[in-house]
Amino acid sequence: MRNRMLRSILVLCISAAALPAAKAQSPEYIEPPGFSLGTTFGLADMWGDVGTKTIVDHYGNDKYWRKPHFMGGLFLRYTVHPCFSIRMGTSYGTVFADDRWNEHNANKTTDVNDDAYQRYVRNQIAKTNIWEGNLMFEFSPFRMGVNSKLAHKRWQPYLLAGIAAYHFRTMGEYRDRVTDQKKWVDLYDLHLEGDGWDFPDAPKKYKQWQMAVPLGVGVRWDIGYHLGFGVEYLYRYCFTDYLDGVSDKYIDPSLYDQHLSPQDADIAKNVSDRTWIIVDPNYKHTPGDKRGNKAVNDGYSTISFTFFYKLRRRSNPWWH
């Protein structure tokens, strides 16, 4: 009888000790279903006709780092499964590009037809303000199987894809020929390439409201049940080539006089052709000369830090 009691007590002790161990092995950092509220903030970049041609020249340019631009926003996120979330957000920021970033490569070339040289002497500068709303899907491949060891890791890579609507306002730099004073001017109503006007081969008027396809990749760290931190890169494929105000050809300057007020016509002539600043004060392009590459649409990207707070969680998720 006494031996049976001792065995029973021993079994109970072992069982009691095993319970905390079982809890410790539970998927503590596997995200439960529910809503999260998050924020993003980071570096924003324009990828268009203005600026450098390659990523290396873009980020490896010291002039770029003298004037970085940023984008930030808020998002609401709903986790359906540890590997799949739906994210809806809004962002605002400014992207910037400058043909002068090509100065170093332009000075090294011996060919005036070299791309870097052509961009440098074109001398366009664009600053674009963007309001964006997006709906994206977040996929964490390591958490497809919630019982795997990788699913229990706090660090998780993820992929992003979705659709976005955005409004953009592009500004160009006006430089007074007499006083050398500079100011930013709105390019939309200046029709620098004759967009929307009635003349042979005139481009169509573009809209400031546009759609884009965001695609991205990131790494997230689950700090605990309620808080997450991550770093992500997100690129937006746009359906316009006028994000930087440059797309097609130089037009006859007399068209500005026909369609704009005298003041706006003077600004349009100044901003549309800025090669005179680099080459010669009297230099003017011939109408029809190449100004940009309309065959390739523009895009913009962000490299962001993300923080999100998990608003609620179930004590026993459905996948347990």
N, C-alpha and C positions, 0 to 999 in steps of 0.2 A: 504493500500500500504506500509506504513511504517512498519507495523508488519511483512508483508511478507519479506521485505528486512532484518529485524532483524533476522528472522528465517533462511533465506538463509545464512547470514553471520555466524550464529551460527553453521549451518550444515557444512559449509566450514572449520570453526575452528576445529570442532570435527574430521573431515576427515583428516585435516592436522596433527593433534596430533596423530591420529591413525597410520599414515604411519611409523613414526620412531619406534613405538611399534611393528608393523608388521615386520619391518626389524630386530629389536632386537630379535624377536622370530625365525628368520631364522636359519637354521642349520649351524651355523658359524663353528663349529668344526667337521662337517661331511666331511671327506676327499673327494675332487673332483677327477675325473679321471685325469690321467696324470702320468708323470715320476717323480721319486724321486732318488736322489743320496745319499747313506748312507755309514756309516762306523761302524765297530764293534771292540770291544777290551775287552778281559777278561781272566779269569782263564781257563786253559786247563788241562784236566786230562785223563790219560790212565786207561782203565779197561780191564785187561787181567790176565795172569797167575802170573805175577810179582806184588808184592804189597800186599795190604790187601784184604780180601775176602768180607767185608761188607762196605757199605757207611759210617756207623757210625765210624768204625775203620779208614777209609780213611781220613775223614775230622776232626775227633776228635783226630788225632795224632799230637803231637807237632812237631815231626820230619818232617812231611809233610809241615808244614807252615814255616819251615826254608828254604825251597827251592821250592817255587811255580813256576809254568811255565805258559806261556801265549800264546794266539793266537789272531790275529787281521786280519782285512781285509776290503775290499770295496764291495759294492753291488749296483746294479741298480734295481729299483723297479718300477713296473707299476701297478697302481690301476685301476682295471676294474670296480669295484663297491665298495662303502664304506666298504663292508664286505669281499671283495676278492681282493688280490693283487698277482702278480707274481714277484718273486725275483730271480735274477741271480747274483752270487757273487764269489769272490775268497778270500782265506784266507791262512795265513802262521803262523806256530807256532811250539812249542815244547811241547810234553807230556813226563811225567817222572813217573817212578815207582821204588820202592825200597823195597826189602824183609825185610830190617832192620826195616821198620815201624811196624813189628810184634813183636819186641823185648819185649815190655811190656807184651803182652798176652802170649808169649812163656815162659817168666820167671814165670808166674803164673801157668802154666799147670803142671800136674804130669804124663801126657801121651805123650810119644815121637811120637805117631801117630796123635796127635792133629794137625789140619790144620795150625794153627798159628805157631806152633813149626817147622813143616816141611818147611813152607815158610821161616821162619827166618834162619834156618840152610842151606837152599839152597843158600841164600845170593846173589841172582841175582839182578843186577841193570840195568835198561834200560832207555835210553833217545832217543826219536824218533822225528825227524824233519818231518813235514808234510806240503806239498803243497796241497791245496784243491780247486776245482772248484765245484760249486753247482747250482742247479736249484730247487727252493722251492716255495711252494704255502702257502700264508698267509691268514688265515681265522679269521675274527673278528665277533663272533656270535651275539654280541649285536647290530651290525649295519646291520643285515639282513633286518629289517624294519626301514627305514630312518626317519619315523615320530614318532618313539617311544622316550620316554624320555631318555632311556639308550643310544640310538644312539647319543644323543647330548652331552654326557659326554666326557670330555677331556681324562679321563683314560679309556682305552679299553684293555681287555684281548684278546689274540689271540693265535691261534694254527699254527704250522709250520710242513710241511711234504714235502718231495721231494726226489731227487736223487743227489749223489755226486760222483765225481771221484777224487782220490787223489794219490799222490806219497809219499812214506815214506822211510826214511833212519834210521835204528835202530843202535844205538851205545851201546856198552857194556863196562864195566870198567875192564881194565887189571891191575892187581896188581903184581908187580915183587916180587918173593919169596925171593930174596936176599936183594935188596935195599929198598923194600916196597914202591917204587914209583908207582904212579897211572897215567893212561892215558886212554882216550876214544879211542876205536877201532871200525871200521865199521864191523858189524856182517854178512852182506849179503854174502860176498865171503868166509867166514870161514866155512859155512855149519855145524854149531855146532851140529845139530841132523842128519847129513848125508843127508839132503834134496837134491834130484837130483842125488845122487850117486847110484851105482849098488851093492846092497847087500840085503839080505832078509828083507822084511818089511820096506825098506827105504821109507821115506816120499817123496812126489813129491816136486820139486823145486818150491818155491813160487815166485810170481811176485811182484815187488815193486810198480807197478801201479795197483790200486784196485778200486772197486766200493763200495759204502756205501749207506745206507738209513738213512738220517737225520730226526729225529722227535723231536719236541720241543714245548715249551709253553713260553709265554711272556706277559708282560704288557707294553703298550705304552701310552705316554702322548702327546697329540697334543698341543704344545705350542701356535700354531697359524695356519694360513693358510699355512705357508711355512716351519715350523720347527717341528720336532718330536723327542722325546727322549723315550727310552725304556730299559727294562732289560729282558733278555731271557735266558732260559736254552735249549741247543740243544745237543742231544745225537745221535751219528752216529753208527748204526749197521753195522759192517764190515763183510766181507766174507773171512777173513783170520785169522789164529790164531798165526801169526808171527809178529804182531805189536810190541811186546816186545821181540822177539827173542826166546821165550820159548813156546813149544807146546807139545812135545811127551816124548821121552825117552833119557836117556844117552846112548851113543854109545861106541863101543870099541875105545879107544884112538889111537890104531894102524892105524885106518882108516884115521886119519888126516895125518899120515906120508905117507900113500899111495897116497893121493890125493892132498896134499898141499906142498908148499915149506917148508924147515926146519924151517924158521922163522915163517911163518903163522901157521904151525903145533904146534909150541910151544905156540903161542898166543891162538889158538883154545883150546888146552888142559887146559890152564890156565883159560880162560873165561867160558868155557862150564861147568866146575865143580868147584865151589867156596866154597864148604862146608868146605874145609880144613882151611879156614880162621876162621870159627866159632868153629868147632869141634876139629880138630887135624891137624897139618901140613902134616901128612902122610896119611890122609884119602882120599880114592877114592871110587866113586860109582862103583857098578857092572854094566856092560853093560846090558841094559834092564830095569834098575831101572826107576821108574816114575820121570820125570823131570817137566812135565806140564800136562794139561788136554786138549787134542786135541778135545774133544767132544763139547767144548764151544768156539766159536770164540771171538776175542777181539773186543773192541770198544773204542771210545774216545768221550769226551764231552767238552762243553764250557759253562761257565756262563759269559755272556757278557753284557756290556752296548752298546746300539745302538743309533746312531744319524743319522737323515736323513733330507735332504732338498728337499722340493717339488718344482721341477723345473718349473712347469707351472700348471695353473688351468683354467677351463672354468668359465665364469661369471654365466652361467646358465647350470649347469649339467643336463644331460638328465633325471634324476630321479625326478627333481623338478616338 
